[in-house]
Amino acid sequence: MAANSEGHRQRLRERFLSSGLEGFADYEVIELLLTLATPRKDCKPAAKEALRRFKTLEGVLAAPVRDLVSIEGIGPKNVFGLKLIPAVAERYLHKKLIGKDPLGNPRQLFDYMYLRLRDRARECFEVIFLDAKNRVITSETLFEGTLTASAVYPREVIVAALSHRAAALIFAHNHPSGDPTPSKADLALTRRLIYACRPVDIVVHEHLIIGDNRYYSFAECGHIARIQEEVDNFMGSDR
């Protein structure tokens, strides 16, 4: 049995090395990850059970460790592969963004924010800090919980921006429901942040709401430009 199992996993590895994940079923991807820390044991039954329980490959990779190890054949050691890969992917996409202009590559920006925020059970507010040439300096989760205009503090956003010497910002947060449609509170929050950032010459380029494999862009829908115009008119009348 051990020899058959080893031969099977070797064939999986050779398939991956020759053509990537093309042609792999989702359970085979999970099986391959489980083999990283499972010597001489057939991982296919555990992989199929994990996929049955959590419905999708994404669901398996996002599942809490305590739920994964409740599946026969998955334990504290071989759960390692299932948790390592998403973490490496997030780090990889983050590194690809550093020093780049995300405004010129919105898909790459979405891919990173989606991987970072999609599986959070609570709303998380992420800020991407940009330099004067709109190149990414870094990103940071500043707030977590129910995100309302009163729960996200502009002062903390500005302090963080100044500490990173950022000239511009991109905001993003997730909707755990999967529906990225903005609420009135989301719009109010965006307006409040743009108004707060303008007096210290920090530009807000975007606010993304991340849902289930889709997003809502405040910039694409014209809200950022409209609020910026409001701010210009307000500050102009105040001079």
C-alpha positions in Angstrom: 0.0 0.0 0.0 2.8 2.4 0.9 4.6 1.7 -2.4 1.3 2.3 -4.4 0.7 5.5 -2.5 4.3 6.7 -3.1 4.0 5.9 -6.8 0.7 7.8 -7.0 2.0 11.0 -5.3 5.1 10.9 -7.5 2.9 10.8 -10.6 0.9 13.8 -9.2 4.2 15.7 -8.7 5.4 14.9 -12.2 2.1 16.0 -13.7 2.5 19.3 -11.8 6.1 19.9 -12.8 5.3 19.2 -16.5 2.1 21.2 -16.9 1.3 23.0 -13.7 -2.2 22.5 -12.3 -3.8 22.2 -15.7 -6.0 19.2 -15.7 -5.9 18.7 -11.9 -9.2 18.2 -10.1 -9.6 20.4 -7.0 -9.4 17.3 -4.7 -6.1 16.4 -6.4 -4.7 19.9 -5.6 -5.6 19.4 -2.0 -4.2 15.9 -2.1 -0.9 17.2 -3.5 -0.7 19.8 -0.7 -1.4 17.2 2.0 1.5 15.0 0.7 4.0 17.7 1.5 3.9 16.6 5.2 2.4 13.1 5.0 4.9 10.3 4.5 3.8 7.1 3.0 0.0 7.5 3.3 -2.8 7.8 0.8 -4.1 11.4 1.1 -6.9 11.1 -1.5 -9.7 10.1 0.9 -8.9 13.0 3.2 -8.7 15.4 0.3 -12.1 14.3 -1.0 -13.6 14.6 2.4 -12.2 18.1 2.9 -13.6 19.2 -0.4 -17.0 17.7 0.4 -17.1 19.4 3.8 -15.9 22.8 2.7 -17.5 22.8 -0.8 -14.6 24.5 -2.8 -10.9 24.6 -3.0 -11.0 28.1 -1.7 -13.2 26.9 1.2 -10.6 24.2 2.2 -7.7 26.6 2.1 -9.6 29.2 4.1 -10.9 26.8 6.7 -9.7 27.1 10.3 -7.0 24.6 11.4 -9.3 23.2 14.1 -11.9 22.3 11.5 -9.4 20.8 9.1 -7.8 18.5 11.6 -11.2 17.1 12.5 -11.1 15.3 9.2 -9.7 11.8 9.3 -6.3 11.8 7.6 -5.6 15.5 8.3 -3.6 16.3 11.4 -1.5 19.0 13.0 1.5 18.1 10.7 0.0 17.7 7.2 -2.4 20.7 7.6 0.9 22.6 7.1 0.7 22.4 3.3 -2.9 23.7 3.2 -1.9 26.8 5.2 1.5 27.4 3.7 0.3 27.9 0.1 -2.2 30.7 0.7 0.3 32.5 2.9 3.1 32.2 0.2 0.6 33.4 -2.5 -0.3 36.5 -0.4 3.4 37.3 0.2 4.2 36.8 -3.5 1.4 39.2 -4.6 2.4 41.7 -2.0 6.0 41.7 -3.2 4.8 42.1 -6.8 3.0 45.3 -5.8 5.8 46.9 -3.9 7.4 49.7 -6.0 4.7 49.3 -8.7 1.9 51.6 -9.7 -1.3 49.7 -8.8 -3.5 52.2 -10.6 -2.0 51.0 -13.9 -2.7 47.4 -13.0 -6.1 47.2 -11.3 -6.3 43.4 -11.8 -3.1 42.8 -9.8 -4.4 45.1 -7.1 -7.7 43.2 -6.9 -5.9 39.8 -6.9 -3.8 40.9 -3.9 -6.7 42.5 -2.0 -9.0 39.6 -2.7 -6.5 37.0 -1.5 -5.8 39.1 1.6 -9.4 39.9 2.6 -11.8 37.4 1.0 -12.0 34.9 3.8 -12.0 37.2 6.8 -15.0 36.5 9.0 -15.1 40.2 10.1 -14.8 43.3 8.1 -11.2 44.5 7.8 -10.0 47.9 6.6 -6.8 47.8 4.6 -4.7 50.8 3.5 -2.2 50.7 0.6 0.4 53.5 1.0 1.7 55.1 -2.2 4.6 57.5 -2.8 4.5 60.6 -4.9 4.8 58.5 -8.1 2.0 56.3 -7.0 4.3 53.4 -6.3 3.4 51.0 -3.5 5.3 51.5 -0.3 3.5 48.9 1.8 0.0 47.9 3.0 -1.5 47.6 6.4 -4.7 46.4 8.1 -5.7 49.4 10.3 -9.2 48.4 11.6 -11.2 45.3 12.1 -14.8 44.8 13.0 -18.0 46.6 11.9 -16.7 49.4 9.7 -18.8 52.5 10.0 -17.7 56.1 9.7 -17.4 56.2 13.4 -15.4 53.0 13.7 -12.6 54.0 11.3 -10.6 56.9 12.7 -9.2 59.4 10.1 -6.6 60.6 12.5 -5.1 57.0 12.7 -5.2 56.8 8.9 -3.3 60.1 8.6 -0.8 59.2 11.3 -0.1 55.9 9.5 0.2 57.7 6.1 2.7 60.2 7.5 4.7 57.5 9.2 5.1 55.8 5.9 5.7 59.1 4.1 2.8 58.4 1.8 1.6 60.9 -0.7 -1.5 58.9 -1.7 -3.7 56.1 -0.4 -5.9 53.3 -1.6 -8.5 51.9 0.8 -10.0 48.5 0.7 -12.3 46.5 2.9 -14.3 43.3 2.7 -17.9 42.4 2.9 -18.0 38.9 4.6 -21.5 38.4 3.1 -19.8 38.2 -0.4 -21.9 41.1 -1.8 -19.6 44.1 -2.5 -22.5 46.5 -3.0 -21.6 49.6 -0.9 -23.9 50.7 2.0 -24.6 54.3 2.9 -22.1 53.9 5.7 -19.4 52.8 3.2 -20.1 56.0 1.2 -20.0 58.2 4.3 -16.8 56.6 5.4 -15.2 57.3 2.0 -16.3 60.9 2.1 -15.0 61.4 5.6 -11.6 60.0 4.8 -11.2 62.1 1.6 -12.1 65.2 3.5 -9.7 64.4 6.3 -6.8 63.6 4.0 -7.0 66.7 1.7 -5.8 69.3 4.2 -2.5 67.4 4.7 -2.1 66.9 0.9 -2.7 63.2 0.9 -4.6 62.0 -2.2 -7.2 59.2 -2.0 -7.2 57.3 -5.3 -9.5 54.4 -4.6 -11.7 52.5 -2.2 -12.4 48.9 -3.1 -15.0 46.7 -1.4 -14.0 43.0 -1.8 -16.8 40.5 -2.1 -17.0 36.9 -3.4 -14.7 37.0 -6.4 -15.9 40.5 -7.3 -15.4 44.0 -6.1 -16.9 47.4 -6.1 -14.7 50.3 -7.1 -15.6 53.8 -5.8 -13.2 55.3 -8.3 -14.7 53.4 -11.3 -18.2 54.4 -10.3 -17.2 58.1 -10.1 -17.6 58.6 -6.3 -13.9 59.5 -5.7 -13.9 62.2 -8.3 -17.2 63.6 -7.1 -16.1 63.7 -3.5 -12.8 65.3 -4.5 -14.8 68.0 -6.3 -16.9 68.5 -3.2 -13.7 69.0 -1.1 -12.3 71.4 -3.7 -15.4 73.5 -3.6 -15.6 73.4 0.2 -12.0 74.4 0.7 -12.2 77.0 -2.0 -15.2 78.7 -0.3 -13.4 78.5 3.0 -10.4 80.6 1.9 
